[in-house]
Each structure stands twice: as structure tokens, then as C-alpha cells.
Amino acid sequence: MIITHGKSIKIIPLFFFIISMIFSTASFGNEKSVLLDSPMPPPAWAVMQRELLRENSKACELFYSRYFDERGYLQCVERWGGDDGPDDAMECCNDWPLLHALGGDNSVLELYQKAWEGHLRQFTEARTTHVPFAKNGMYYKEFPVMFDWLHNGEGLSVFNLKGLSTPDSSRFAKRVKRFAGFYMNEDPGALNYDPKHKIIRSMINGSRGPMLRKATALDWAGDPIDVKNRFLPRHGESSYKQMIEHFKDYNDVVGDHPSNLLATSLALNAYMLTHEKKYKKWLLEYVDAWVSRMKKNNGIIPSNIGLDGTIGGETDGKWYGGVYGWGFSVTVPQTGELAHRSTFQSGFYGFMNAFILTGDDRYLDPWRKQYEIVNSNFKMIDGKKMYPHKYGDKGWYDYSESQFLPFANLVYYLSQNPADLKNMKNRGLNNLSAEKSERLAIEQMQHDFEKIRNHLAGMEKDPTTPDTRLSDDPMIFNPCSVNSLIHFMNGGIHPAHVGAAFNCRVRYFDPVHRRAGIPEDVGALVYSIKKDEISVLLVNLNQRESREVVLQSGAYAEHEFLEMSVGNKRTKVNNSFINVKLSPGSGARLKLKMKRYQNQPVMQFPWNR
């Protein structure tokens, strides 16, 4: 192993400076560059990993050619609604930004960007005939006119991860700042936020501001359509009447709701891109207000905050009231069964965003305490301990054998506190052996290969045509399958499809082609994670050519590498990234000491920082 150091740039003729920049890849600052030159036979997991990246990329190309046209428009019947709507159009490309950021083909980036631009035009042009707030376009200023954050977050899942691959795009930057501004009262036509009471004023909000009236079933279901013999809605309705009945109780939307905390991902993106203090200030102010509300409500997050800032202020004082609240259970029209529908749990993502910015455990502790409080209301049913998941006029209900532990996996992932490990069903990569990690990686990759195959087979059999297809119909055939890669390449956790940030221990960049993602022929296996350490096996499958890769500590450089060990050799790093050069056919195990949440998160690539 050879350690070299980058040199500072001196004044040299312009021509030689340009040439040196073109051919300089391992040294783009004063950081250290590491040469790994120990031969390693190609591991089976690494060969599979490279093939999985290729198969995912090819599958996305096939999917795009089937369901999108040359403009990037999804070939479907454009509708507004909670069942099918503009958000579903972009959900058809879920995980594509992650695939590219992992090392997928550049075609994946080109296609999902084209789909994003196309769907913006498509649903700005699309208009409702009956739903009042979307009659002049379902999108306004390239953003949903007004809807809840279950749907807003889903529709932004692709956009909010786009910065992993294109942080230097001026168009992306303008949108990031504009979207965040809708929730900071920077747009006079979208005064969603009340800075006095620190609330987002309605559960339904967007680029035309908050809905300050009771919602109707029409607002949620969208314009009338003929269903029978034409569409097969994914929610099981067989008629428009049933679609209306589905949403007949979705009325109490005025006032703040925990799901609005998903809007903090917009401010987080804007801060990571610009580091303007106003974004961080607003995000922490809003989350701190919810921390205070939980304390006032005996440790439980309330699901309605009135326009006057009081708990339950728009639901007759009921802290558990409102659409998607603790007590929101409705009848399924086609079956008559009771369905328990709540989204207050997604408020955790706001607390997570505050933790990413601060590393402060006080943003995780309210959720730990809430687990204890809710689960303390267990009761014995038929000799089994049963735990509640809902609260209504008659108290706790919806009991099951599973404890109430929403996002316990994320709480532990963020904290790495051994006390949080008790709530984890799967302990992930904690203290696994390299050999066991290799076996698990192969098993999970096999599952992802199977998913790709099954989804493409389903796509080939899909009988829908553009005039019989709803926007959410193609989603079930989206072949992109990256769970195993996120887990074993990045030591990461999937961000779900809610517009959330990406959490991982290590990311990879290609310094030769100046792009995000692991370079061609390189394989990476994270085989152990500890609170202050990560172990990675790197290998170059190319037997003739060297490869260069940059390892970054954290998805957004929020962590810091302190020291790297290869065998018995150690070197100080003290940086958020490190350059590695792999000789032909070489590989090595790297043990990286790190300090988590040491840095303010940033989107820019390492060589631009």
C-alpha cells in the first residue's frame, strides 16, 4: 500500500493547467490518495454486483420505452386524485436516482430526468373539470397545487434524490429553493406557514397555498370517470361511486398534521445545496415546535394542531382527530370492512432531518418515549400480550401482537445506541463476519434479480393501453431493484418513497468520469458497521487496467473519516472522503474509523468542495 499526497496548484501556463486538470484524477486537493495493489481473485458477490447494476439499467430502459413517450409524458389518462394522480406518474421511476447514484448507467439518469421534465409539463397542462383548485392545472410553478404530504412526498421521491447525481444543475437549484420557499412564505401566493404559531396551516397545501376549509370526497377522488370495463383501480373500487365513498370521511384537513413534517426535506435539500442559514433555521424551528407539542401532549405526537396553535384546535379539542390521525378509521366501500388509516407516523422524517443537521439525540428521544407510552397500554387477549396502534373517542384500539414501533429501525440506524437495538427485528450489518456478509449479499442480490425478472415479465403481459391506463398502473412493473446494493455497498437504509433524504455510511464516486456512483469494474462490500467504524472490501475486477474510486463518509459528507487501516498499516485521514487507486485485479479490506455527524451535510461532489 502506497500513500501519496495531493499537491497545491502553482501558477503555470493555461494550456498545461488545463491538461493537468484533465488527467488529474487521484489528487484534487490536499487529501490523501491510497494505492491498493494486493492481488485478489474476483469474488462471486462482486461479479454479481456489477451484473445487477447492468441488469437494473437495462430493465429501466425497457420500462421507459414501454410507458413514456419521446416527450417524457407518461402514457396514461391524466387525473387528479388520492387514488391515482400526478404523484403516481413520477413514482413509476422510484429508485432510479438511487440506481444511478450507486453506479447505474448514465442512461438511467437521462431517462428519469426526461420523465421528470415531461411529467411537469404534462400535469401543468392537465386540468380538472370538477375539482376546484386544479381547474387551471394540476401543477402550478412546477409543484402540486395543493395536496397532503402522503401524496406530495411520494411525488417528490425522485426529485428529492436527484441531487445525489446532479447537485451542480442550475435548474435543480432553482426548483429546490422555490419548493422550500413555498413553506417559508417566500411566495405570496403560497402562505402555507404561520411563523407565529409555527404551523403549516392545513394538511392539504402546496404551490397555491393551504386549504382552509373542510375537504370533500371530490377533492380527494378527482373528476368523475367511467370505471367498469375500462380501468382497474389499484385500490379495488369498481365504480366512481365507490371512489367517492372511499373518501367521504376525509374532511378535517384544516390545521397542522405530523405528515407536514415531510416538507422539511425541501428545506434540508435547499440547505445542503446552498448552506444558507435560513433553511436550517426554519427546519429546526418547525421540528422544535413539534417536540414541544409532544411534551404538552403527554409524550404522544398529536394529529391535529389548530390555526391558533392549540392541540386539537380544529377537531373539537381531540388531539387524535383529523384525517389520517390517530383515530382515523374508515369503512372500505367495496367490502364494508374497517380500515385503519394514519400517516402521523411519517412525521418522524422531520425529526430525522433535524438529527441529520445537528446529530442531537433530543430529536430521537421523543420517539423512544412515545414507543414506551403507547406500548404500556397493552392488554392480554386470549393469553397473548396485545399492543394498541390507534386512539379514538373510546380510548386505545387496533390491538395486535406487534408492538407500536414505527421507524424504530431508523432510530437505531441514526443513533447507533445499543439501547435502541432491542427494537430492531433485523440487526443489519452490526458485527457480522465478512464471510457471512458475503453470503447475505449474494442472497439479497438474487432476490433483486428475481424482482427484475418478474416485473419485466409482468410488463410484457400488461394489457393496458394509454386510454385504459391510470397513472399508478405501471408502478407495479417498475423493475428497479436496489435494496441489496444500498445495504451492502453503502451500509445504507432505503429512504422509502416519501421524498426523504438518503442515509448511508459510505458513498462512492468516479473521479475519472466525474460522476456519482462506483466506477466500472469496481465492487464494494460493506461487511461490518459499528458506531464509530465501518469495514469495506474493495475489489477491481479488471485484470488489465487500474481503477480509481472516491469513498465519501455519509450520503452527504455528514460524517468524517478519521483513520484508515489496511492490514496492519494505518493512516490518518481526517476528511470526509478519501481517494483509492486499485491496481489491476487487486482488492483489500479497509477498516475506516469515523466520527458521525461531524460535518454539515452537503450535496456537492468531493472534488467541488
C-alpha positions as CSV (number, residue, x, y, z in Angstrom):
1,M,0.0,0.0,0.0
2,I,1.4,3.4,-1.0
3,I,0.3,6.7,0.5
4,T,0.8,9.8,-1.6
5,H,-0.4,13.4,-1.0
6,G,-2.1,15.8,-3.4
7,K,-0.1,19.0,-4.2
8,S,-1.4,22.5,-4.3
9,I,-1.7,24.1,-7.8
10,K,1.0,26.6,-8.8
11,I,0.9,29.3,-11.4
12,I,1.6,27.5,-14.7
13,P,0.7,28.3,-18.3
14,L,-3.0,27.9,-19.0
15,F,-2.6,25.1,-21.6
16,F,-0.6,23.0,-19.1
17,F,-3.0,23.8,-16.3
18,I,-6.0,22.5,-18.4
19,I,-4.1,19.4,-19.4
20,S,-3.1,18.7,-15.8
21,M,-6.8,19.1,-14.7
22,I,-8.0,16.7,-17.4
23,F,-5.5,14.0,-16.4
24,S,-5.5,14.6,-12.7
25,T,-7.9,12.2,-11.0
26,A,-6.4,10.9,-7.8
27,S,-5.4,14.3,-6.5
28,F,-8.0,17.1,-6.5
29,G,-7.0,18.8,-3.2
30,N,-4.8,18.2,-0.3
31,E,-6.4,14.9,0.6
32,K,-4.6,11.6,0.7
33,S,-4.6,9.0,-2.1
34,V,-4.3,5.3,-1.4
35,L,-2.9,2.7,-3.8
36,L,-4.2,-0.9,-3.2
37,D,-2.1,-3.4,-5.1
38,S,-2.6,-6.8,-3.5
39,P,-4.0,-9.4,-6.0
40,M,-7.5,-10.7,-5.2
41,P,-9.4,-13.4,-7.2
42,P,-12.7,-11.9,-8.3
43,P,-15.3,-12.7,-5.5
44,A,-18.6,-14.0,-6.6
45,W,-20.5,-11.2,-4.8
46,A,-18.6,-8.6,-6.8
47,V,-19.3,-10.2,-10.1
48,M,-23.0,-10.3,-9.2
49,Q,-22.9,-6.7,-8.0
50,R,-21.6,-5.5,-11.3
51,E,-24.2,-7.6,-13.2
52,L,-27.0,-6.3,-11.0
53,L,-26.1,-2.7,-11.8
54,R,-26.2,-3.6,-15.5
55,E,-29.4,-5.5,-15.4
56,N,-31.2,-2.8,-13.5
57,S,-30.1,-0.2,-16.0
58,K,-31.2,-2.2,-19.0
59,A,-34.5,-3.0,-17.3
60,C,-35.2,0.7,-16.7
61,E,-34.6,1.4,-20.3
62,L,-37.2,-1.2,-21.3
63,F,-39.7,0.1,-18.8
64,Y,-39.3,3.7,-20.0
65,S,-39.7,2.7,-23.7
66,R,-43.0,0.9,-22.8
67,Y,-44.7,3.6,-20.7
68,F,-43.2,7.0,-21.6
69,D,-43.2,8.8,-24.9
70,E,-40.5,10.9,-26.5
71,R,-41.6,14.0,-24.5
72,G,-41.2,12.2,-21.2
73,Y,-45.0,12.1,-20.8
74,L,-46.4,9.0,-19.0
75,Q,-48.8,7.3,-21.4
76,C,-51.9,7.3,-19.3
77,V,-55.2,9.1,-18.6
78,E,-54.2,12.2,-16.6
79,R,-56.3,12.5,-13.4
80,W,-56.2,14.3,-10.1
81,G,-56.8,12.3,-7.0
82,G,-55.7,10.4,-4.0
83,D,-56.1,7.0,-5.8
84,D,-54.3,8.0,-9.0
85,G,-52.7,11.4,-9.7
86,P,-49.6,13.3,-10.8
87,D,-47.6,11.9,-7.9
88,D,-48.0,8.4,-9.3
89,A,-46.5,9.4,-12.6
90,M,-43.1,10.0,-11.1
91,E,-43.4,7.2,-8.7
92,C,-43.1,5.0,-11.8
93,C,-39.4,5.9,-11.7
94,N,-38.9,5.3,-8.0
95,D,-35.4,4.3,-7.0
96,W,-33.9,5.3,-10.4
97,P,-31.9,8.2,-8.8
98,L,-30.5,5.7,-6.2
99,L,-29.6,3.3,-9.0
100,H,-27.6,6.0,-10.8
101,A,-26.0,7.3,-7.7
102,L,-24.9,3.7,-6.9
103,G,-23.2,3.3,-10.3
104,G,-26.0,2.5,-12.8
105,D,-25.7,3.5,-16.4
106,N,-25.9,7.2,-17.3
107,S,-29.0,6.3,-19.4
108,V,-30.9,5.9,-16.1
109,L,-30.1,9.5,-15.2
110,E,-31.1,10.7,-18.6
111,L,-34.4,8.9,-18.6
112,Y,-35.6,9.8,-15.2
113,Q,-34.7,13.4,-15.8
114,K,-36.6,13.3,-19.1
115,A,-39.6,11.7,-17.2
116,W,-39.4,14.4,-14.5
117,E,-39.4,17.3,-17.1
118,G,-42.1,15.6,-19.1
119,H,-44.4,15.0,-16.2
120,L,-44.1,18.6,-15.1
121,R,-45.4,19.8,-18.4
122,Q,-47.9,17.0,-18.7
123,F,-49.6,17.8,-15.3
124,T,-49.3,21.5,-15.6
125,E,-51.3,21.2,-18.9
126,A,-53.7,18.7,-17.3
127,R,-56.8,20.3,-15.8
128,T,-59.7,19.1,-13.7
129,T,-63.3,19.9,-14.7
130,H,-64.9,19.4,-11.2
131,V,-62.1,19.7,-8.6
132,P,-62.0,23.4,-8.0
133,F,-58.3,24.0,-7.1
134,A,-56.9,22.2,-10.1
135,K,-59.0,23.6,-12.9
136,N,-56.1,25.8,-14.0
137,G,-53.6,23.0,-13.9
138,M,-52.8,20.2,-11.5
139,Y,-49.3,21.6,-11.1
140,Y,-48.5,25.3,-10.6
141,K,-45.0,26.6,-10.6
142,E,-43.9,23.0,-11.2
143,F,-45.4,21.8,-7.9
144,P,-48.7,20.3,-6.8
145,V,-51.3,23.0,-6.4
146,M,-52.4,21.6,-3.0
147,F,-52.5,18.1,-1.5
148,D,-51.5,16.2,1.6
149,W,-47.9,15.1,2.2
150,L,-48.6,11.4,1.8
151,H,-49.0,12.2,-1.9
152,N,-46.7,15.3,-2.1
153,G,-43.9,13.2,-0.6
154,E,-44.5,10.3,-2.9
155,G,-44.4,12.6,-6.0
156,L,-41.2,14.2,-4.8
157,S,-39.3,10.9,-4.1
158,V,-37.4,11.1,-7.4
159,F,-36.8,14.8,-7.3
160,N,-35.5,14.9,-3.7
161,L,-32.8,12.3,-4.5
162,K,-31.8,13.9,-7.8
163,G,-29.1,15.9,-6.0
164,L,-27.2,12.7,-5.4
165,S,-26.2,12.8,-9.1
166,T,-26.7,16.4,-10.3
167,P,-26.0,18.8,-7.5
168,D,-24.5,21.3,-9.9
169,S,-27.6,21.7,-12.0
170,S,-28.8,25.3,-12.0
171,R,-32.4,24.2,-12.9
172,F,-32.4,21.8,-10.0
173,A,-31.1,24.5,-7.6
174,K,-33.8,26.9,-8.7
175,R,-36.5,24.3,-8.0
176,V,-35.1,23.2,-4.7
177,K,-35.1,26.8,-3.4
178,R,-38.6,27.6,-4.9
179,F,-40.1,24.5,-3.4
180,A,-38.6,25.2,0.0
181,G,-39.9,28.7,-0.3
182,F,-43.5,27.5,-0.5
183,Y,-43.2,26.6,3.2
184,M,-41.2,29.6,4.3
185,N,-43.7,32.2,3.0
186,E,-41.3,33.4,0.3
187,D,-44.1,33.1,-2.3
188,P,-47.1,35.5,-1.5
189,G,-49.4,33.1,-3.4
190,A,-48.5,30.1,-1.1
191,L,-48.6,31.3,2.5
192,N,-48.6,27.8,3.9
193,Y,-46.7,28.6,7.1
194,D,-47.7,30.6,10.2
195,P,-44.5,31.8,11.8
196,K,-46.3,33.0,14.9
197,H,-47.7,29.6,15.8
198,K,-45.1,27.6,13.9
199,I,-47.6,25.6,12.0
200,I,-48.3,24.6,8.4
201,R,-51.9,25.8,8.3
202,S,-53.5,22.8,6.6
203,M,-52.9,19.1,5.9
204,I,-53.6,20.0,2.3
205,N,-51.1,22.5,1.0
206,G,-48.9,23.3,-2.0
207,S,-48.0,26.0,-4.5
208,R,-51.4,27.6,-4.3
209,G,-51.3,27.7,-0.5
210,P,-53.3,25.8,2.2
211,M,-56.8,24.5,2.0
212,L,-58.6,26.4,4.8
213,R,-62.0,24.6,4.6
214,K,-63.3,21.1,5.1
215,A,-62.2,18.9,2.2
216,T,-64.8,17.0,0.1
217,A,-64.7,13.5,-1.3
218,L,-64.5,15.2,-4.7
219,D,-61.3,17.0,-3.7
220,W,-59.7,13.6,-2.9
221,A,-61.3,11.3,-5.6
222,G,-60.9,13.6,-8.6
223,D,-63.2,14.2,-11.6
224,P,-65.9,11.6,-12.5
225,I,-64.7,8.7,-14.7
226,D,-66.3,5.6,-16.1
227,V,-64.5,2.7,-14.4
228,K,-66.3,-0.5,-15.4
229,N,-64.7,-2.3,-18.4
230,R,-62.1,0.4,-18.7
231,F,-60.0,0.8,-15.6
232,L,-58.9,-1.5,-12.7
233,P,-58.2,1.0,-9.9
234,R,-55.4,-0.3,-7.6
235,H,-57.5,0.5,-4.5
236,G,-60.2,-2.0,-5.5
237,E,-63.1,0.3,-6.5
238,S,-65.3,-0.9,-9.3
239,S,-67.1,2.4,-9.9
240,Y,-66.7,6.2,-9.4
241,K,-69.4,6.0,-6.8
242,Q,-67.1,3.7,-4.7
243,M,-64.2,6.1,-5.3
244,I,-66.3,8.9,-3.8
245,E,-67.4,6.7,-0.9
246,H,-63.7,5.8,-0.3
247,F,-63.1,9.5,0.6
248,K,-66.4,10.6,2.1
249,D,-64.9,10.9,5.6
250,Y,-61.7,12.7,4.5
251,N,-63.0,16.1,5.7
252,D,-61.0,17.5,8.6
253,V,-57.8,18.8,7.0
254,V,-57.6,22.4,8.4
255,G,-54.7,22.9,10.8
256,D,-51.3,21.2,11.1
257,H,-50.7,17.5,10.9
258,P,-47.5,15.5,11.6
259,S,-47.2,14.4,8.0
260,N,-46.4,18.0,7.1
261,L,-43.0,17.4,8.7
262,L,-42.2,15.7,5.4
263,A,-42.0,19.2,3.9
264,T,-38.8,19.7,5.9
265,S,-37.0,17.5,3.3
266,L,-37.4,20.5,0.9
267,A,-35.6,22.8,3.4
268,L,-33.0,20.1,4.0
269,N,-32.2,19.8,0.3
270,A,-32.0,23.6,-0.1
271,Y,-29.6,23.9,2.9
272,M,-27.4,21.0,1.7
273,L,-27.2,22.7,-1.7
274,T,-26.7,26.3,-0.6
275,H,-25.8,26.3,3.1
276,E,-28.0,29.3,3.5
277,K,-28.8,29.5,7.2
278,K,-32.4,30.4,6.7
279,Y,-33.3,26.9,5.6
280,K,-31.7,25.2,8.6
281,K,-33.3,27.8,10.9
282,W,-36.8,27.2,9.5
283,L,-36.4,23.4,9.6
284,L,-35.2,23.3,13.3
285,E,-37.9,25.9,14.3
286,Y,-40.7,23.8,12.8
287,V,-39.4,20.5,14.3
288,D,-38.8,22.1,17.7
289,A,-42.4,23.2,17.7
290,W,-43.5,19.6,17.3
291,V,-41.1,18.4,20.0
292,S,-42.8,20.9,22.3
293,R,-46.3,19.7,21.2
294,M,-45.3,16.1,22.1
295,K,-44.3,17.2,25.5
296,K,-47.5,19.1,26.1
297,N,-49.5,16.0,24.9
298,N,-48.0,13.6,27.4
299,G,-45.3,12.4,25.1
300,I,-47.6,11.5,22.1
301,I,-47.5,13.4,18.9
302,P,-50.9,14.9,18.3
303,S,-52.5,14.6,14.8
304,N,-54.2,18.0,14.7
305,I,-53.0,21.5,15.6
306,G,-55.5,24.3,15.3
307,L,-54.9,27.5,13.5
308,D,-54.5,29.1,16.9
309,G,-51.7,26.7,17.7
310,T,-53.7,24.6,20.2
311,I,-53.6,20.9,20.2
312,G,-56.8,19.5,18.6
313,G,-57.8,23.1,17.8
314,E,-59.7,22.2,14.6
315,T,-61.1,18.8,15.8
316,D,-63.1,19.8,18.9
317,G,-60.1,19.6,21.1
318,K,-59.3,16.0,20.2
319,W,-55.5,15.5,19.9
320,Y,-56.1,12.3,18.0
321,G,-58.5,13.9,15.4
322,G,-58.4,14.8,11.8
323,V,-57.9,13.0,8.5
324,Y,-55.1,10.4,8.8
325,G,-55.0,11.0,12.5
326,W,-54.7,8.6,15.5
327,G,-58.4,7.9,15.4
328,F,-58.9,7.9,11.6
329,S,-60.6,4.5,10.8
330,V,-63.0,4.4,7.8
331,T,-65.2,1.8,6.0
332,V,-64.0,0.3,2.8
333,P,-67.0,0.8,0.4
334,Q,-66.5,-2.4,-1.7
335,T,-66.1,-4.7,1.3
336,G,-67.7,-3.0,4.3
337,E,-64.6,-3.7,6.4
338,L,-63.0,-1.2,8.7
339,A,-59.6,0.2,7.6
340,H,-57.2,2.0,9.9
341,R,-55.5,4.8,8.0
342,S,-53.0,7.0,9.7
343,T,-50.0,9.0,8.4
344,F,-48.9,10.7,11.6
345,Q,-46.0,8.3,11.9
346,S,-44.4,9.9,8.8
347,G,-43.7,12.9,11.0
348,F,-40.6,11.0,12.1
349,Y,-38.8,12.1,8.9
350,G,-38.9,15.7,10.1
351,F,-37.2,14.7,13.3
352,M,-34.7,12.6,11.3
353,N,-33.9,15.7,9.1
354,A,-33.2,17.7,12.3
355,F,-30.9,15.0,13.5
356,I,-29.0,14.9,10.2
357,L,-28.3,18.6,10.6
358,T,-27.4,18.5,14.3
359,G,-26.6,15.0,15.4
360,D,-28.6,15.9,18.5
361,D,-30.2,12.9,20.2
362,R,-33.1,15.1,21.5
363,Y,-34.7,14.7,18.1
364,L,-34.8,10.9,18.5
365,D,-35.7,10.7,22.2
366,P,-39.4,11.8,21.8
367,W,-40.0,8.8,19.6
368,R,-38.4,6.4,22.1
369,K,-40.6,7.7,24.8
370,Q,-43.7,7.5,22.6
371,Y,-43.0,3.8,22.0
372,E,-42.9,3.2,25.7
373,I,-46.1,5.2,26.4
374,V,-48.2,3.6,23.7
375,N,-46.9,0.0,24.4
376,S,-47.5,0.5,28.1
377,N,-51.3,0.4,27.2
378,F,-51.1,-3.3,26.2
379,K,-53.6,-5.8,27.4
380,M,-53.9,-9.5,27.5
381,I,-56.2,-11.1,24.9
382,D,-56.6,-14.8,24.8
383,G,-53.5,-15.2,26.8
384,K,-51.4,-13.0,24.5
385,K,-49.9,-9.6,25.1
386,M,-51.5,-7.2,22.6
387,Y,-50.4,-3.7,21.8
388,P,-52.5,-0.7,20.6
389,H,-51.8,1.2,17.4
390,K,-54.7,3.7,17.3
391,Y,-56.6,6.0,19.7
392,G,-60.1,7.3,19.4
393,D,-63.1,8.5,21.3
394,K,-63.2,5.3,23.3
395,G,-59.5,5.1,24.0
396,W,-56.8,2.8,22.7
397,Y,-57.8,0.3,20.0
398,D,-56.5,-1.7,17.0
399,Y,-54.5,-4.1,19.1
400,S,-52.0,-6.6,17.7
401,E,-49.1,-8.8,18.8
402,S,-46.7,-6.4,17.2
403,Q,-45.5,-3.5,19.4
404,F,-46.0,0.1,18.3
405,L,-42.6,0.8,16.9
406,P,-42.8,3.0,13.8
407,F,-39.3,3.8,12.4
408,A,-37.5,2.0,15.2
409,N,-35.1,0.8,12.6
410,L,-34.2,4.4,11.6
411,V,-33.9,5.5,15.3
412,Y,-31.3,2.8,15.8
413,Y,-29.6,3.4,12.5
414,L,-29.2,7.1,13.3
415,S,-28.3,6.8,17.0
416,Q,-26.3,3.5,17.0
417,N,-27.3,3.4,20.6
418,P,-27.2,-0.2,21.9
419,A,-30.4,0.6,23.9
420,D,-32.3,1.1,20.6
421,L,-31.1,-2.2,19.3
422,K,-33.8,-4.0,21.3
423,N,-36.5,-2.6,18.9
424,M,-34.8,-3.9,15.8
425,K,-36.0,-7.1,14.2
426,N,-33.1,-7.2,11.9
427,R,-29.7,-6.2,13.3
428,G,-28.3,-5.5,9.8
429,L,-24.5,-5.4,9.4
430,N,-23.7,-5.0,13.1
431,N,-20.6,-7.1,13.9
432,L,-21.2,-9.6,11.1
433,S,-18.2,-11.6,9.8
434,A,-17.0,-10.8,6.3
435,E,-17.9,-14.4,5.1
436,K,-21.5,-14.1,6.5
437,S,-21.9,-10.7,4.9
438,E,-20.8,-12.1,1.5
439,R,-23.4,-14.9,1.8
440,L,-26.2,-12.5,2.8
441,A,-25.2,-10.1,0.0
442,I,-25.5,-12.8,-2.6
443,E,-28.9,-14.0,-1.3
444,Q,-30.3,-10.4,-1.3
445,M,-28.9,-9.8,-4.8
446,Q,-30.5,-13.0,-6.0
447,H,-33.8,-11.6,-4.7
448,D,-33.3,-8.4,-6.6
449,F,-32.5,-10.3,-9.8
450,E,-35.8,-12.2,-9.3
451,K,-37.7,-9.0,-8.8
452,I,-36.3,-7.5,-12.0
453,R,-37.3,-10.7,-14.0
454,N,-40.8,-10.8,-12.5
455,H,-41.5,-7.2,-13.1
456,L,-40.4,-7.3,-16.7
457,A,-42.5,-10.4,-17.3
458,G,-45.5,-8.6,-15.8
459,M,-44.8,-5.6,-18.0
460,E,-44.8,-7.8,-21.1
461,K,-48.2,-9.2,-20.1
462,D,-49.7,-5.8,-19.2
463,P,-52.9,-5.5,-21.3
464,T,-53.4,-1.7,-20.7
465,T,-53.3,0.9,-23.4
466,P,-52.7,4.6,-22.8
467,D,-56.5,5.3,-22.8
468,T,-57.2,2.5,-20.3
469,R,-54.2,3.1,-18.0
470,L,-54.2,5.1,-14.8
471,S,-51.0,6.8,-13.7
472,D,-50.4,4.3,-10.9
473,D,-50.9,1.2,-13.1
474,P,-47.3,0.9,-14.3
475,M,-45.8,1.3,-10.8
476,I,-46.1,-2.4,-10.0
477,F,-43.9,-3.2,-13.0
478,N,-41.1,-0.7,-12.2
479,P,-38.1,-3.1,-12.3
480,C,-35.6,-1.0,-10.4
481,S,-34.3,-3.2,-7.6
482,V,-31.5,-1.7,-5.4
483,N,-32.2,-2.8,-1.9
484,S,-29.3,-5.2,-1.7
485,L,-26.9,-2.6,-3.2
486,I,-28.0,0.1,-0.7
487,H,-27.5,-2.3,2.1
488,F,-24.2,-4.0,1.2
489,M,-22.5,-1.3,-1.0
490,N,-23.4,1.7,1.1
491,G,-24.2,0.3,4.5
492,G,-27.3,2.3,4.0
493,I,-31.0,2.1,4.6
494,H,-33.7,2.6,1.9
495,P,-35.2,6.1,2.2
496,A,-38.7,4.7,1.3
497,H,-40.9,6.6,-1.2
498,V,-41.8,9.6,0.8
499,G,-39.4,12.2,-0.5
500,A,-36.9,11.6,2.3
501,A,-33.1,12.0,2.3
502,F,-30.7,9.1,1.9
503,N,-28.9,7.7,4.9
504,C,-25.8,5.6,4.4
505,R,-22.3,5.2,5.9
506,V,-20.3,5.4,2.7
507,R,-20.9,6.6,-0.9
508,Y,-18.7,6.1,-4.0
509,F,-17.7,8.5,-6.8
510,D,-15.9,8.0,-10.1
511,P,-13.2,10.7,-10.2
512,V,-12.2,9.8,-13.8
513,H,-15.6,10.4,-15.3
514,R,-16.6,13.0,-12.6
515,R,-19.9,11.3,-11.7
516,A,-21.6,9.8,-8.7
517,G,-21.5,6.0,-8.4
518,I,-18.9,3.3,-8.1
519,P,-16.6,3.2,-11.1
520,E,-16.8,0.5,-13.8
521,D,-15.3,-2.9,-12.7
522,V,-15.1,-2.0,-9.1
523,G,-17.0,-3.9,-6.4
524,A,-17.6,-2.8,-2.8
525,L,-19.0,-4.8,0.1
526,V,-19.7,-3.2,3.5
527,Y,-19.4,-6.2,5.9
528,S,-19.4,-4.6,9.3
529,I,-20.9,-1.4,10.9
530,K,-20.1,-0.1,14.3
531,K,-20.9,3.2,15.9
532,D,-17.5,4.7,15.0
533,E,-16.3,2.3,12.4
534,I,-17.1,0.7,9.0
535,S,-15.4,-2.1,7.2
536,V,-15.4,-2.3,3.4
537,L,-14.0,-4.8,1.0
538,L,-13.0,-3.1,-2.3
539,V,-12.0,-5.1,-5.4
540,N,-11.1,-4.2,-9.0
541,L,-12.5,-6.9,-11.3
542,N,-10.5,-5.6,-14.3
543,Q,-7.4,-7.7,-14.7
544,R,-5.7,-5.3,-17.1
545,E,-6.4,-1.8,-16.0
546,S,-6.3,0.2,-12.8
547,R,-9.4,1.8,-11.4
548,E,-9.9,4.9,-9.2
549,V,-12.7,5.4,-6.7
550,V,-13.5,8.1,-4.1
551,L,-15.1,7.0,-0.8
552,Q,-17.2,9.6,0.9
553,S,-18.2,9.3,4.6
554,G,-22.0,9.5,4.6
555,A,-24.6,10.2,1.8
556,Y,-23.9,14.0,2.1
557,A,-20.4,14.0,3.7
558,E,-22.1,14.5,7.1
559,H,-19.6,12.1,8.7
560,E,-15.8,12.3,8.9
561,F,-13.2,9.6,8.2
562,L,-10.6,9.7,11.0
563,E,-8.3,6.8,10.2
564,M,-8.0,4.0,7.7
565,S,-6.4,0.6,8.3
566,V,-5.4,-1.9,5.6
567,G,-4.0,-5.0,7.2
568,N,-1.5,-3.7,9.8
569,K,-1.0,-0.4,8.1
570,R,-2.8,2.7,9.4
571,T,-3.0,6.2,8.1
572,K,-4.7,9.3,9.4
573,V,-7.5,10.7,7.1
574,N,-9.4,13.4,9.0
575,N,-11.5,14.2,5.9
576,S,-15.0,13.4,4.6
577,F,-13.6,11.5,1.7
578,I,-10.5,9.5,0.5
579,N,-9.2,8.6,-2.9
580,V,-8.3,5.0,-3.6
581,K,-6.5,3.6,-6.7
582,L,-6.9,-0.1,-7.3
583,S,-4.2,-1.9,-9.4
584,P,-5.4,-4.5,-12.0
585,G,-7.1,-7.5,-10.3
586,S,-6.4,-6.1,-6.8
587,G,-8.5,-5.8,-3.7
588,A,-8.3,-5.2,0.0
589,R,-10.3,-4.9,3.3
590,L,-10.5,-1.3,4.6
591,K,-11.3,-0.5,8.2
592,L,-12.4,3.1,8.5
593,K,-12.6,4.8,11.8
594,M,-15.1,7.6,11.7
595,K,-17.0,10.3,13.6
596,R,-20.6,10.5,12.7
597,Y,-22.5,13.8,12.1
598,Q,-19.3,15.8,12.4
599,N,-20.0,17.9,9.3
600,Q,-22.8,19.9,7.9
601,P,-24.3,17.8,5.1
602,V,-23.5,19.0,1.6
603,M,-24.6,17.8,-1.9
604,Q,-21.6,18.9,-3.9
605,F,-19.3,16.2,-5.2
606,P,-15.9,15.8,-3.3
607,W,-13.8,17.5,-6.0
608,N,-16.1,20.6,-5.9
609,R,-15.8,21.1,-2.2
